[in-house]
Each structure stands twice: as structure tokens, then as C-alpha cells.
């Protein structure tokens, strides 16, 4: 089953201490690129999410948004008692030395000093099992992302299969026509020679005619190109049935098919074949575009 590179998945968990939300968006890219936005102080969670993403995805640009919000008592920023006590002692000693009055300094004034009240990162590091909760939430978001990518992949696979079937019919028509082109060229060449030599006592040289026909046949032979094109079509059909990532291989085959179709069009020297080659080229371009969105 093929998967699209475009998708979205989100999950959320809430405990007595924290609310965690993970959003994952993916878009096309030839390789895998992971971009994360995480709260300050959660570098460990970032590593966990990156590992999970790389275990599940092989191509595409992945945008991850992690939201972690402490709730209830856990949202209270902790007070660093040791730092507060040190400030208290320093200020009390300084007041005594300067003779600045009686009594210790007011606590409210000390709370604004650096390091007394912990920041958001300190709050988050105090939440129990935070890394495990982030991991579970990210896995759930990835599951939903996979579901969307697989659904889009199935729709793309149906379109690809229909495209391949149409191309197969066109290629078969070209092969049938290719067998008659040489004989028709020989007949036309002989008729033209006879018309030009009418009334002149010069006979058509069969050997010369045969050499000219042989030269045309060699120059316009498309059997090898047709065989390779048919082989590429069969390989593409097989890839649509596999569960492995096939996007890069589909892209490569589409490029090869485009090359063969162009060569057939250039070598055939036949109007009917040219009429079949044009829709083949259009179908190949569609295949190439679609393969660029397949993992």
C-alpha cells in the first residue's frame, strides 16, 4: 500500500499536572526533513519525537508542534528557597552595615530578583512522567497522520493504476502499428519510384530499393524502446502492490518512461504512432507529478 507524503495528525493528553498536545504536518520533499517547535527546556522530548518520526517516515518535510501546559498546582512557578535565603542574608547584612534601619527586607521585593522564581522550563521539569506522556501523545498523532497518508495514498494508487492501464493500451497500439510501418514505407517508396520513372526505360532496382528500406527500418526501429517502456509499466504495476516506500523508484521509472516515449516519437516517422505517443507523454507527466507526492 503506497502512502502520500501529505498529511496531518494531532493528539492531546491531559493529566492532573499537565496538558500535552502534538500536531504533525507533512508535505512533499525528496528526503526526510524534521522541523520541531517545542517549549523551552524540553530538549529531551525533542530527541524522542525526532526518533519516533524517523522510525515511521522516510520522505517529506515534517513539521511538529509540541504544546506543554502545566495545569493546577503544577502551573505554580517554584520559589528557589536557597537563592531567596541568600538574597535575604545579603540585604540584611548590607542594611546593617549602612545603618539603614531595623528589620529584614520585605519578601515581595526579593521575588523579582534573578533566580528566585523558577521559569517555565523549571516548571516543566518538575512534572512527573513528562517524557513518557509526550512520547505516547506523539505516537497517537503519528498514527492519525499515517491514517490520512494511507487514505490519500490509496486514492493516488487508483489514479496511477488507471493511468498505467491507459498507457498500456496506447503502447500496445504503437506496437501493432510499428509492424506495418516498414511495409507501408516500402510500398510508398516503390510507387513513387515507378511514378517518377514512368515513360523512362529505366527499371526500379530492387537491390537499391531494399537498401533504402533497410536503412529506413534501422533508423526508425522502436522495438527496443517499446520493450523497455512495457517493462517499466510492469514494474510500476508491481510497485503499487508493495507495502514498502516506493516514491523514489516510481519517480525514476517515470523519468525513464518519459525518455523512451520521446525516443519513440522521434524515431517512428509515422503519423498514427505520433498520435498515440502524445497521450503517452501526457500520462507519463501525470505519473511523474503523482510519484513526487508518494513516500
C-alpha positions as CSV (number, residue, x, y, z in Angstrom):
1,X,0.0,0.0,0.0
2,X,1.5,3.3,-1.0
3,X,1.3,6.4,1.2
4,X,1.1,10.1,0.3
5,X,3.7,12.4,1.7
6,X,1.0,15.0,2.6
7,X,-0.9,14.6,5.8
8,X,-1.9,15.8,9.2
9,X,-2.2,14.2,12.6
10,X,-2.9,15.6,16.1
11,X,-3.3,14.2,19.6
12,X,-3.8,15.5,23.1
13,X,-3.5,14.3,26.7
14,X,-4.4,15.9,29.9
15,X,-3.5,14.8,33.5
16,X,-3.8,16.5,36.9
17,X,-0.5,18.3,36.2
18,X,-0.2,19.0,32.5
19,X,-1.9,19.3,29.1
20,X,0.1,18.0,26.2
21,X,-0.8,18.5,22.5
22,X,1.2,17.3,19.4
23,X,0.4,18.4,15.9
24,X,2.3,16.9,12.9
25,X,2.0,18.2,9.3
26,X,3.9,16.7,6.4
27,X,4.5,18.0,2.9
28,X,6.5,16.8,-0.2
29,X,10.3,16.6,0.0
30,X,12.7,14.3,-1.8
31,X,14.3,13.4,1.5
32,X,13.2,13.4,5.2
33,X,13.4,16.7,7.0
34,X,12.1,17.1,10.5
35,X,11.3,20.6,12.0
36,X,10.1,20.9,15.6
37,X,8.7,23.7,17.7
38,X,8.9,22.7,21.4
39,X,8.8,24.6,24.7
40,X,12.0,25.8,26.3
41,X,13.7,23.2,28.4
42,X,12.3,20.1,26.6
43,X,15.3,19.1,24.6
44,X,15.0,15.5,25.7
45,X,11.4,15.4,24.4
46,X,12.6,16.8,21.1
47,X,15.0,13.9,20.7
48,X,12.3,11.4,21.5
49,X,9.9,12.9,18.9
50,X,12.6,13.0,16.2
51,X,13.4,9.3,16.8
52,X,9.7,8.4,16.6
53,X,9.2,10.3,13.3
54,X,12.2,8.8,11.7
55,X,11.0,5.3,12.6
56,X,7.7,5.9,10.9
57,X,8.5,8.2,7.9
58,X,11.1,8.0,5.1
59,X,10.3,11.1,3.0
60,X,8.8,14.5,3.3
61,X,9.1,17.7,5.3
62,X,7.7,17.1,8.8
63,X,6.5,20.0,10.9
64,X,6.0,19.1,14.6
65,X,4.4,21.4,17.1
66,X,4.6,20.3,20.8
67,X,2.5,22.2,23.3
68,X,3.0,21.5,27.1
69,X,0.9,23.5,29.5
70,X,1.1,22.8,33.3
71,X,-2.3,22.8,35.0
72,X,-3.5,23.1,38.6
73,X,-0.9,23.2,41.3
74,X,1.8,22.2,38.8
75,X,1.4,25.5,37.0
76,X,2.8,27.4,40.0
77,X,6.3,28.6,39.4
78,X,8.6,27.2,42.2
79,X,10.5,29.5,44.5
80,X,14.1,28.8,44.9
81,X,14.5,28.9,48.7
82,X,18.2,28.8,48.7
83,X,18.6,31.7,46.4
84,X,15.9,33.6,48.3
85,X,17.7,33.0,51.6
86,X,21.0,34.1,50.2
87,X,19.4,37.4,49.0
88,X,17.8,37.9,52.4
89,X,21.1,37.5,54.2
90,X,23.0,39.7,51.8
91,X,20.4,42.5,52.1
92,X,20.1,42.2,55.8
93,X,23.9,42.4,56.2
94,X,24.1,45.4,53.8
95,X,21.3,47.2,55.7
96,X,23.1,46.7,59.0
97,X,26.4,47.9,57.5
98,X,24.8,51.0,56.1
99,X,22.7,51.7,59.1
100,X,19.6,51.6,57.0
101,X,17.0,50.9,59.7
102,X,15.6,48.0,61.6
103,X,14.2,44.7,60.4
104,X,14.8,42.4,57.4
105,X,13.9,43.4,53.8
106,X,10.4,42.8,52.5
107,X,9.9,39.4,50.8
108,X,7.8,40.9,48.0
109,X,10.8,42.9,46.9
110,X,13.0,39.8,46.7
111,X,10.7,37.8,44.4
112,X,11.7,40.0,41.4
113,X,15.4,39.3,41.8
114,X,17.0,36.9,39.3
115,X,16.8,33.2,40.1
116,X,14.3,33.5,43.0
117,X,11.2,32.4,41.0
118,X,11.7,29.5,38.6
119,X,10.9,30.0,34.9
120,X,8.6,27.8,32.6
121,X,11.4,25.3,32.0
122,X,11.8,24.7,35.7
123,X,8.1,24.1,36.0
124,X,8.0,21.6,33.2
125,X,11.0,19.6,34.5
126,X,9.1,19.1,37.7
127,X,6.1,17.3,36.1
128,X,6.1,13.5,36.6
129,X,6.5,11.2,33.6
130,X,6.5,14.1,31.2
131,X,8.8,12.5,28.7
132,X,6.6,9.3,28.6
133,X,3.4,11.4,28.2
134,X,5.0,13.3,25.3
135,X,6.0,10.0,23.7
136,X,2.6,8.5,23.9
137,X,0.9,11.6,22.6
138,X,3.4,11.8,19.7
139,X,2.7,8.2,18.8
140,X,-1.0,8.8,18.7
141,X,-0.5,11.9,16.4
142,X,1.7,9.8,14.1
143,X,-1.0,7.1,14.0
144,X,-3.5,9.6,12.8
145,X,-1.0,11.1,10.4
146,X,-0.4,7.6,8.9
147,X,-4.1,7.0,8.5
148,X,-4.5,10.2,6.5
149,X,-1.4,9.5,4.4
150,X,-2.6,5.9,3.6
151,X,-6.1,7.1,2.6
152,X,-4.6,9.7,0.2
153,X,-2.2,7.0,-1.0
154,X,-5.0,4.7,-1.8
155,X,-6.7,7.3,-3.9
156,X,-3.4,8.1,-5.7
157,X,-2.8,4.4,-6.3
158,X,-6.2,4.1,-8.1
159,X,-5.4,7.0,-10.3
160,X,-1.9,5.7,-11.0
161,X,-3.4,2.3,-11.9
162,X,-5.9,3.8,-14.3
163,X,-3.1,5.9,-15.9
164,X,-0.9,2.8,-16.3
165,X,-3.8,0.9,-17.9
166,X,-4.4,3.7,-20.4
167,X,-0.7,3.8,-21.2
168,X,-0.6,0.1,-21.7
169,X,-3.4,0.3,-24.3
170,X,-1.5,3.1,-26.1
171,X,1.8,1.2,-26.1
172,X,0.1,-1.9,-27.4
173,X,-1.4,0.2,-30.2
174,X,2.0,1.5,-31.1
175,X,3.5,-2.0,-31.2
176,X,0.7,-3.2,-33.5
177,X,1.3,-0.2,-35.8
178,X,5.1,-0.5,-35.8
179,X,4.9,-3.8,-37.6
180,X,3.1,-2.2,-40.6
181,X,5.2,1.0,-40.9
182,X,8.2,-0.6,-42.7
183,X,6.0,-2.4,-45.3
184,X,3.9,0.7,-45.9
185,X,7.1,2.7,-46.4
186,X,8.4,0.1,-48.9
187,X,5.2,0.2,-50.8
188,X,5.1,4.1,-50.9
189,X,8.8,4.2,-52.0
190,X,8.2,1.7,-54.8
191,X,5.1,3.6,-56.0
192,X,7.0,6.9,-56.0
193,X,9.9,5.4,-57.9
194,X,7.6,3.9,-60.5
195,X,5.7,7.2,-60.9
196,X,9.0,9.1,-61.4
197,X,10.3,6.6,-63.9
198,X,7.1,6.3,-65.9
199,X,7.8,6.6,-69.5
200,X,11.5,6.2,-69.0
201,X,13.3,3.0,-70.0
202,X,14.8,2.5,-66.5
203,X,13.6,-0.3,-64.2
204,X,13.4,0.0,-60.5
205,X,16.5,-1.5,-58.9
206,X,15.2,-4.0,-56.3
207,X,18.5,-4.0,-54.5
208,X,18.6,-0.2,-54.2
209,X,15.0,-0.3,-53.0
210,X,15.9,-2.9,-50.4
211,X,18.8,-1.0,-49.2
212,X,16.7,2.2,-48.8
213,X,14.0,0.2,-46.9
214,X,16.6,-1.4,-44.7
215,X,18.1,2.0,-43.9
216,X,14.7,3.4,-43.0
217,X,13.9,0.3,-40.9
218,X,17.1,0.6,-38.9
219,X,16.7,4.3,-38.4
220,X,13.0,4.0,-37.3
221,X,13.2,0.8,-35.3
222,X,11.4,1.3,-32.0
223,X,11.2,-2.2,-30.7
224,X,13.8,-1.8,-28.0
225,X,12.2,1.4,-26.7
226,X,8.8,-0.3,-26.7
227,X,10.2,-3.3,-24.8
228,X,11.7,-1.0,-22.2
229,X,8.6,1.0,-21.9
230,X,6.5,-2.1,-21.4
231,X,8.9,-3.3,-18.8
232,X,8.7,0.0,-16.9
233,X,4.9,-0.2,-17.0
234,X,5.0,-3.7,-15.5
235,X,7.5,-2.6,-12.8
236,X,5.2,0.3,-11.9
237,X,2.2,-2.1,-11.5
238,X,4.2,-4.3,-9.2
239,X,5.3,-1.3,-7.0
240,X,1.7,-0.3,-6.5
241,X,1.1,-3.6,-4.7
242,X,4.0,-3.4,-2.3
243,X,3.8,-2.0,1.2
244,X,7.4,-0.5,1.1
245,X,8.1,3.1,0.4
246,X,8.2,3.3,-3.4
247,X,8.2,7.0,-4.2
248,X,11.8,7.3,-5.4
249,X,11.5,4.2,-7.6
250,X,8.3,5.5,-9.1
251,X,10.0,8.8,-9.9
252,X,12.9,7.1,-11.5
253,X,10.7,4.9,-13.6
254,X,8.6,7.9,-14.7
255,X,11.8,9.6,-15.9
256,X,12.8,6.5,-17.9
257,X,9.4,6.2,-19.4
258,X,9.5,9.8,-20.5
259,X,12.8,9.2,-22.2
260,X,11.5,6.1,-24.1
261,X,8.3,7.9,-25.1
262,X,10.3,10.8,-26.5
263,X,12.6,8.5,-28.4
264,X,9.7,6.6,-29.9
265,X,8.1,9.8,-31.1
266,X,11.3,11.0,-32.7
267,X,12.2,7.7,-34.4
268,X,8.8,6.4,-35.6
269,X,8.2,8.7,-38.7
270,X,4.6,7.7,-38.6
271,X,1.5,9.9,-38.0
272,X,-0.6,7.2,-36.3
273,X,2.2,6.4,-33.9
274,X,2.7,10.1,-33.2
275,X,-1.0,10.3,-32.3
276,X,-0.5,7.6,-29.7
277,X,2.8,8.9,-28.3
278,X,1.3,12.3,-27.4
279,X,-1.2,10.9,-24.8
280,X,1.5,8.6,-23.6
281,X,3.7,11.6,-22.8
282,X,0.8,13.3,-21.0
283,X,0.2,10.2,-18.9
284,X,3.9,10.0,-18.1
285,X,4.0,13.6,-16.9
286,X,1.0,12.9,-14.7
287,X,2.7,9.8,-13.3
288,X,5.8,11.8,-12.5
289,X,3.8,14.5,-10.7
290,X,2.0,11.9,-8.7
291,X,5.1,10.0,-7.8
292,X,6.6,13.2,-6.3
293,X,3.9,13.0,-3.6
294,X,4.4,9.4,-2.7
295,X,6.6,8.3,0.2
